[in-house]
Amino acid sequence: MTAAPVRFNPFTDEFRADPYPGYAALRAQAPVHRTMGMWVLTGHAEVRAVLRDRSFGVDVIPLALRRQADRLGITGTERIDRLGLKSLVFTENPDHARLRALVNRVFTASAAARLRPRITAIAERLAADAGRDGEFELMTAFAGELPVLALCDWLGLPAHLHPLVGGWTHDIRFLLEPGLMTAADFARVRTVADTFTAELRAVIDRRRADPGDDLISLLLASRTGTGDRLTDEELATIGIMCFVAGVETTKSLIGNAVLALTAHPAAQDRLRADPALIGAAVAETLRYDSPLQHTKRVARRDTPLGDRLLRAGDQVLLCLGAANRDPAAFPEPDTFDPARPPAAHLAFGHGLHGCLGAPLAELQARIALERLLRLPGRLVRAGEPEWQDHSFIVRGPRRLPLAVETT
């Protein structure tokens, strides 16, 4: 008897709670699958091949934004258009190579490592406040605050902006999923983007007159061998995209890591006894429960993939979370094993557009676990997790009630 075709529907509550059985079924039946007007890829080899193939373009999101705005009759979206078209995430060469040459001088693993004392101080304060009563809600009290405050500190933003940028970031990240945006969403995001840009331009002006060791000062000083530098608009766009790309995903990484450790108490006890293993546990979380589940590409030319032919103009949804559970790439992929040998997970993408902020995200997650695992007892769930439902590309808890269990 022929098995019924597997349906891919990432919008259901069941999928949000646990997408991995669906991924496995789809991968077994058709790792290159045509549905919802696009190709859906779930195999590690196929996803990695497209990520590294420069004939697949990354400007699918800016183009979709423009089409959605046109469908809704939205005008005056120039700032939104520029955020997409000028962002490092969505540019192609030669623009991408130029921007990379300037920002790569600043976004390095060693630069992220120098932030450890400052991020640790933030984590210490948040954990002390959250763990004072023995029970706390991780996502609002800790995981959601840490990446916002860490980025505010690194960019040297004034204190009055710290309570605001989290909400601004939440609004602007809707641009990453344009098909879900309404006319009201466009109006709100346009206002927020204008406000955020104006505030960053003011910070840029101050840092030009009085530079420091913050990210904006370092980017202002960055030059290529030919003397090329970033414009103020490019600097503001980089600043905004640091938050858009780095807050929700890092928040979810911390949440997914703690959730996995509450489900695997023996692994948690091992990390509490040997904190040197925490870095490996973060890497395993990235593979086991990837914060960024999907990313998109568009075929620039006809391209064979497996036994399918992708035509020029076809959209491709790359299921990073599915690829990271592919048994062809990872033995026992559904097992959370912090002692797993290092492997080539795709949680940060791969190739030309691999995540520039990966070292910073991993550092924040390591510091978060180091501090949380020093609380005076084992972390246990004080209620069922509630999964976020504002995005289908990001996976992480919206709420994760915790208790500190002492014996």
C-alpha positions in Angstrom: 0.0 0.0 0.0 1.4 3.4 -0.9 1.8 5.8 2.0 -0.3 8.9 2.0 1.6 12.0 1.0 3.0 14.0 3.9 1.6 17.5 4.2 3.9 20.3 5.3 2.0 22.9 7.4 4.2 24.9 9.7 1.3 27.0 11.0 -0.4 24.4 13.2 -0.2 24.3 17.0 1.0 20.6 16.7 3.9 21.6 14.4 4.9 24.5 16.7 5.0 22.2 19.7 7.1 19.6 17.9 8.0 19.9 14.2 10.5 17.1 14.1 8.2 14.1 13.4 6.8 16.0 10.5 10.2 16.8 9.2 11.3 13.2 9.5 8.3 12.0 7.6 8.8 14.6 4.8 12.5 13.9 4.6 11.9 10.1 4.3 9.3 10.6 1.6 10.6 13.6 -0.4 13.6 15.6 0.9 13.0 17.9 -2.0 9.3 18.5 -1.9 7.0 20.9 -3.8 4.2 22.5 -1.8 2.6 25.9 -1.2 4.2 27.3 -4.3 7.8 26.6 -3.3 10.3 23.8 -2.8 10.7 22.6 0.7 14.1 21.0 1.5 14.6 18.9 4.6 17.8 16.8 4.0 21.1 18.0 5.3 23.0 17.5 2.1 20.3 19.3 0.0 20.0 22.2 2.4 23.8 22.6 2.6 24.2 22.4 -1.1 21.7 25.3 -1.7 23.2 27.4 1.1 26.7 27.2 -0.5 25.5 27.6 -4.2 25.6 31.3 -5.2 23.2 30.7 -8.0 20.5 30.7 -5.3 19.7 34.3 -4.4 18.9 35.8 -1.0 16.9 38.8 -2.1 13.6 36.8 -2.0 12.5 38.6 1.2 12.9 42.2 -0.1 11.2 41.3 -3.3 8.3 39.6 -1.4 8.0 42.8 0.8 7.6 44.9 -2.3 5.0 42.6 -3.8 3.0 42.4 -0.5 3.1 46.2 -0.2 1.8 46.5 -3.7 -0.9 44.0 -3.1 -2.1 45.9 -0.1 -1.8 49.3 -1.8 0.9 50.5 0.7 3.0 53.5 -0.3 5.8 55.4 1.5 7.8 52.3 2.3 11.1 53.6 1.1 12.8 53.1 4.5 11.5 49.5 4.7 12.7 48.9 1.1 16.2 50.2 2.0 16.3 48.1 5.2 15.9 45.0 3.0 17.9 45.9 -0.1 20.8 47.5 1.8 21.0 44.8 4.6 24.0 42.5 4.6 21.6 39.6 5.0 19.9 40.2 1.7 22.6 41.7 -0.6 24.4 39.9 -3.3 27.9 40.5 -4.7 29.5 42.9 -5.3 27.5 44.8 -2.7 27.7 42.0 -0.2 31.4 41.5 -0.7 32.0 45.2 -0.1 29.9 45.3 3.1 31.5 42.1 4.4 35.0 43.5 3.8 34.1 46.4 6.2 32.2 44.6 8.9 34.4 41.5 9.0 37.0 43.7 10.6 34.7 44.2 13.6 32.5 41.1 13.8 35.1 38.5 14.9 35.3 35.8 17.5 37.9 37.6 19.4 35.8 40.8 19.4 32.9 38.8 20.8 35.1 37.2 23.5 36.1 40.7 24.7 32.5 41.3 25.6 32.4 38.4 28.0 32.8 40.5 31.2 30.1 42.9 30.2 27.6 40.2 29.2 28.4 38.3 32.3 27.6 41.3 34.5 24.2 41.6 32.7 23.5 37.9 33.2 24.5 38.0 36.9 22.0 40.8 37.5 19.2 39.2 35.6 19.7 35.7 37.2 19.9 37.2 40.7 16.6 39.0 40.2 14.9 36.1 38.5 16.0 33.4 40.9 15.4 35.3 44.1 12.0 33.6 44.9 12.9 30.1 43.6 10.5 30.3 40.7 10.6 32.5 37.6 9.5 32.7 34.0 12.7 32.3 32.0 11.8 34.0 28.7 10.6 37.4 30.1 12.8 37.6 33.2 16.1 36.4 31.6 16.3 35.0 28.1 14.5 38.0 26.4 16.4 40.6 28.3 20.0 39.4 28.0 20.4 39.8 24.2 18.7 43.2 24.1 20.8 44.6 26.9 24.0 43.0 25.6 23.5 44.6 22.1 22.5 47.9 23.7 25.8 47.8 25.6 27.9 46.8 22.6 26.4 49.5 20.4 26.8 52.1 23.1 23.1 53.1 23.0 21.9 55.6 25.6 20.0 54.3 28.6 16.7 55.8 27.6 16.6 53.5 24.5 17.2 50.3 26.4 13.5 49.7 27.3 12.4 50.6 23.8 14.6 48.6 21.4 13.2 45.2 22.3 9.7 46.3 21.2 11.1 48.0 18.1 13.0 44.8 17.2 9.9 42.7 17.6 8.0 44.9 15.2 10.8 45.2 12.6 11.4 41.5 12.5 8.0 41.1 10.9 9.8 42.2 7.7 11.4 38.7 7.6 8.0 37.2 7.0 6.3 39.6 4.6 3.5 37.2 3.5 2.1 37.5 7.1 2.1 41.3 7.1 -1.1 43.4 7.0 -1.5 47.0 6.1 -1.5 47.9 9.8 1.8 45.9 10.2 3.4 48.0 7.4 2.3 51.2 9.0 3.6 50.2 12.4 6.9 48.9 11.0 7.4 52.0 8.9 7.0 54.3 11.9 9.3 52.1 14.1 12.0 51.9 11.4 12.0 55.7 10.9 12.3 56.2 14.7 15.0 53.6 15.2 17.0 54.9 12.3 16.8 58.5 13.6 18.0 57.4 17.1 20.9 55.5 15.6 21.9 58.4 13.4 22.1 60.6 16.5 24.3 58.0 18.2 26.5 57.8 15.1 26.9 61.6 15.1 28.0 61.5 18.8 30.4 58.7 18.2 32.0 60.4 15.3 32.7 63.4 17.6 33.7 61.3 20.6 34.6 57.7 19.6 34.8 54.8 22.2 35.2 51.1 22.1 31.5 50.4 21.1 30.5 48.7 17.9 29.3 51.9 16.2 32.7 53.6 16.9 34.5 50.6 15.5 32.4 50.5 12.4 32.9 54.2 11.9 36.7 53.6 11.9 36.6 50.6 9.6 38.3 51.2 6.2 39.2 48.9 3.3 42.6 49.1 1.7 41.1 51.5 -0.9 39.7 53.8 1.8 36.1 52.7 1.4 33.9 53.1 4.5 30.3 52.6 5.5 27.8 55.4 5.0 25.7 56.6 7.9 22.7 54.9 6.4 24.6 51.6 6.1 25.7 52.0 9.7 22.2 52.5 10.9 21.0 49.5 8.9 23.7 47.3 10.4 22.7 48.5 13.9 19.0 47.7 13.3 19.8 44.3 11.8 22.0 43.4 14.7 18.9 43.5 16.8 16.6 41.9 14.2 18.9 39.0 13.6 20.3 38.7 17.1 17.6 39.1 19.7 14.8 36.7 18.9 17.2 33.9 17.8 19.5 34.3 20.9 16.5 34.4 23.2 15.2 31.2 21.6 18.6 29.6 21.8 18.7 30.2 25.5 15.1 29.0 26.0 15.6 25.9 23.9 18.8 25.0 25.8 17.2 25.3 29.2 14.1 23.4 28.0 16.3 20.6 26.8 18.2 20.5 30.1 15.0 20.3 32.1 14.0 17.3 29.9 17.4 15.7 30.4 18.2 16.1 34.1 21.3 13.8 33.9 22.8 16.1 31.3 22.0 19.1 33.4 23.7 17.6 36.4 26.7 16.8 34.3 27.0 20.4 33.2 26.5 21.7 36.8 29.4 19.4 37.8 31.6 20.3 34.8 30.9 23.8 33.4 33.6 23.2 30.8 31.0 21.2 28.8 28.6 24.1 28.5 30.0 25.2 25.1 29.4 21.8 23.7 25.8 21.8 25.1 25.1 25.1 23.3 26.4 23.6 20.0 24.2 20.6 20.6 21.2 22.8 21.3 21.8 24.6 18.0 21.7 21.3 16.2 19.0 19.6 18.3 16.5 22.5 18.4 17.6 25.2 16.0 16.2 28.7 16.9 16.1 29.6 13.2 14.1 26.8 11.6 13.8 28.1 8.1 15.5 30.4 5.6 14.6 31.2 2.0 16.4 31.3 -1.3 15.3 31.9 -5.0 16.8 30.0 -7.9 18.6 32.2 -10.4 18.8 29.5 -13.0 17.5 26.0 -13.7 19.3 23.8 -11.2 19.0 20.0 -10.7 18.7 18.9 -7.1 18.4 15.2 -6.3 15.9 13.9 -8.8 14.1 17.3 -9.2 14.7 20.3 -11.4 14.4 23.7 -9.8 13.5 26.3 -12.4 14.8 29.8 -12.5 12.6 32.0 -10.2 11.5 29.1 -8.0 11.4 29.9 -4.3 13.2 27.4 -1.9 12.4 27.0 1.8 15.4 25.5 3.5 14.4 23.7 6.7 17.5 24.2 8.9 15.8 22.4 11.8 15.1 19.4 9.7 18.5 19.2 8.2 20.0 19.3 11.7 18.0 16.2 12.6 19.0 14.2 9.4 20.2 10.8 10.4 22.4 10.8 7.3 24.5 13.5 8.9 24.0 12.9 12.7 23.9 9.5 14.4 20.8 9.2 16.6 19.7 12.8 15.6 16.7 12.9 18.0 18.9 12.4 21.0 20.0 15.4 22.9 23.7 14.7 23.7 25.8 17.5 25.0 28.9 15.2 24.7 28.3 14.7 20.9 31.5 15.3 18.9 31.5 18.6 17.0 29.5 18.3 13.8 28.5 20.6 10.9 25.1 21.8 12.0 23.4 24.4 9.8 21.8 26.5 12.6 23.8 29.6 11.5 23.5 28.9 7.8 26.5 28.1 5.7 28.6 29.7 3.0 28.6 33.3 1.8 25.6 34.4 4.0 26.5 32.4 7.1 25.5 34.3 10.3 27.9 37.0 11.1 26.8 37.2 14.8 27.2 33.4 15.5 30.2 33.9 18.0 28.2 36.5 19.9 25.0 34.3 20.1 27.0 31.3 21.3 28.8 33.4 23.9 25.6 34.8 25.3 24.1 31.3 25.5 27.2 29.9 27.2 27.2 32.8 29.8 23.4 32.3 30.3 23.8 28.6 31.1 26.9 29.2 33.2 24.9 31.6 35.4 21.6 29.7 35.5 23.3 26.4 36.4 24.9 28.1 39.4 21.5 28.7 41.0 21.3 26.6 44.2 19.5 23.6 42.7 18.4 21.8 39.6 16.2 23.8 37.1 12.9 22.0 36.6 9.7 23.1 34.8 7.1 24.8 36.9 4.5 24.5 34.1 4.2 23.5 30.5 6.1 25.6 28.0 4.1 27.8 25.6 5.6 28.2 22.1 5.9 31.5 20.4 3.4 31.9 17.6 4.3 35.3 16.0 6.8 33.7 13.6 7.0 30.4 11.7 10.7 30.7 11.0 11.8 31.1 14.7 11.3 28.3 17.2 11.5 28.9 20.9 9.3 29.1 24.0 7.2 32.2 24.6 6.9 31.2 28.2 8.9 28.7 30.2 8.1 28.7 33.9 10.9 27.3 36.0 11.6 26.4 39.6 14.9 25.8 41.4 14.6 22.3 42.9 16.8 21.9 46.0 17.4 18.6 47.7 
